[in-house]
């Protein structure tokens, strides 16, 4: 498990803590010959190269995938037993799949992991939450092939 989040490394460590929680608790929906060798072959920090779809890992990728980028951070000075800063990390986690149901099932699994299974790890990493602040559905195409996107925006809070 990644060390706790500290002010000097807010963006990187916040993402590392949550990525550790998700990747160590999520199960790849692909099985048999389709199964990927590692979780890192389907959780990305940005959309992978569309030209690599279907190629063997690690360069290639198959649906479903999770896109989990670095957070946006909002800070506000508060007075709590002295001067403290309230920090809110806003994460967008996108699930992309060939069917809307598969994208929603994967999003539900991530939500469940963060709200239940990963709570002790979040506290150890000094992140409190998550609060879901928005959810959207979208459709896109790669080379004429339709895929579905479910985006959950999570907010984590902490005081420094």
C-alpha positions in Angstrom: 0.0 0.0 0.0 1.2 3.5 -0.8 2.1 5.8 2.0 -0.4 8.3 3.2 -1.0 11.5 1.3 1.1 14.5 2.3 0.8 18.1 1.2 4.0 18.1 -0.9 2.8 15.2 -3.0 -0.9 15.7 -3.0 -1.8 14.9 -6.6 0.4 11.9 -7.1 -0.1 10.2 -3.8 -3.9 10.7 -3.8 -4.1 8.9 -7.1 -1.6 6.2 -6.0 -3.6 5.4 -2.8 -6.9 5.1 -4.7 -5.3 3.2 -7.6 -3.9 0.7 -5.1 -7.3 0.2 -3.5 -9.1 -0.3 -6.9 -6.5 -2.5 -8.6 -6.0 -4.8 -5.6 -9.8 -5.4 -5.2 -11.3 -5.4 -8.7 -11.7 -8.5 -10.8 -11.1 -8.4 -14.5 -14.4 -9.2 -16.2 -12.6 -10.9 -19.1 -12.0 -14.7 -18.6 -10.4 -17.6 -20.5 -8.3 -16.6 -23.5 -9.6 -13.0 -23.3 -8.3 -12.6 -19.7 -5.5 -10.0 -19.2 -2.3 -10.9 -17.4 -2.4 -8.0 -15.0 -4.7 -5.3 -13.7 -2.4 -2.7 -15.2 -3.4 -3.8 -18.6 -6.9 -2.4 -18.2 -6.6 0.6 -15.8 -5.1 3.6 -17.6 -4.4 7.3 -16.7 -5.7 8.4 -20.1 -7.3 6.8 -23.0 -4.9 4.4 -24.7 -3.9 4.6 -28.3 -7.0 3.6 -30.4 -4.6 2.0 -32.9 -3.5 -0.5 -30.3 -7.0 -2.0 -29.7 -6.9 -5.8 -29.8 -3.1 -6.0 -29.9 -1.4 -8.2 -27.3 -0.7 -6.5 -23.9 1.1 -4.5 -22.7 0.9 -2.3 -25.8 -2.5 -3.4 -26.8 -5.8 -3.3 -24.9 -9.3 -4.8 -24.9 -12.6 -3.5 -23.6 -13.7 -3.0 -20.9 -11.1 -0.5 -19.6 -11.0 2.0 -16.7 -9.6 5.4 -17.2 -8.4 7.0 -13.9 -6.6 10.2 -14.3 -4.9 12.5 -11.8 -7.2 14.6 -9.6 -8.3 18.2 -9.6 -7.6 19.8 -6.2 -9.5 22.5 -4.4 -8.2 24.0 -1.2 -9.7 26.3 1.4 -8.2 27.6 4.6 -10.2 26.6 7.7 -9.6 27.0 11.4 -9.8 23.7 13.2 -7.7 23.6 16.4 -5.5 26.1 14.8 -4.9 26.9 11.1 -5.6 24.0 8.8 -6.3 23.6 5.1 -9.2 21.7 3.8 -8.2 19.8 0.7 -10.7 18.3 -1.7 -9.5 15.8 -4.4 -11.9 15.5 -7.3 -11.4 12.2 -9.3 -13.2 11.2 -12.5 -13.2 7.5 -13.0 -14.4 6.4 -16.4 -15.4 2.9 -17.3 -15.5 2.0 -21.0 -17.1 -1.1 -22.4 -18.8 -2.6 -25.4 -22.2 -2.6 -23.7 -23.9 0.0 -21.4 -24.6 -2.7 -18.9 -20.9 -3.8 -18.7 -19.8 -0.1 -18.2 -22.4 0.3 -15.4 -21.5 -3.0 -13.7 -17.8 -2.0 -13.7 -18.7 1.5 -12.3 -20.8 -0.1 -9.6 -17.9 -2.4 -8.6 -15.5 0.6 -8.3 -18.1 2.5 -6.2 -18.6 -0.5 -3.9 -14.8 -1.0 -3.5 -14.3 2.6 -2.5 -17.3 2.8 -0.2 -16.8 -0.5 1.6 -13.7 -2.7 1.0 -11.3 0.2 0.7 -12.4 2.3 3.7 -9.6 1.3 6.0 -7.0 1.8 3.3 -8.4 5.2 2.5 -8.2 6.2 6.2 -4.6 5.0 6.4 -3.9 7.1 3.3 -5.6 10.1 5.0 -8.3 10.3 2.4 -11.9 10.6 3.7 -15.0 9.9 1.6 -15.8 9.1 -1.1 -18.7 11.4 -1.9 -20.1 10.9 -5.4 -20.8 14.4 -6.9 -21.8 13.5 -10.4 -22.4 10.6 -12.8 -22.7 10.7 -16.5 -23.3 8.3 -19.4 -21.9 8.7 -22.9 -21.3 6.9 -26.2 -18.4 7.1 -28.5 -17.0 5.4 -31.5 -13.5 4.0 -32.4 -13.2 3.0 -36.1 -16.9 2.7 -36.5 -17.3 0.5 -33.3 -19.6 1.9 -30.7 -18.6 1.8 -27.0 -20.2 3.1 -23.8 -18.7 5.3 -21.1 -19.8 5.7 -17.5 -18.2 8.5 -15.6 -18.3 8.7 -11.8 -16.9 11.8 -10.2 -15.7 11.2 -6.6 -14.7 13.8 -4.0 -12.3 12.9 -1.2 -11.5 15.3 1.6 -8.8 15.8 4.2 -7.3 18.4 6.5 -3.6 19.3 6.5 
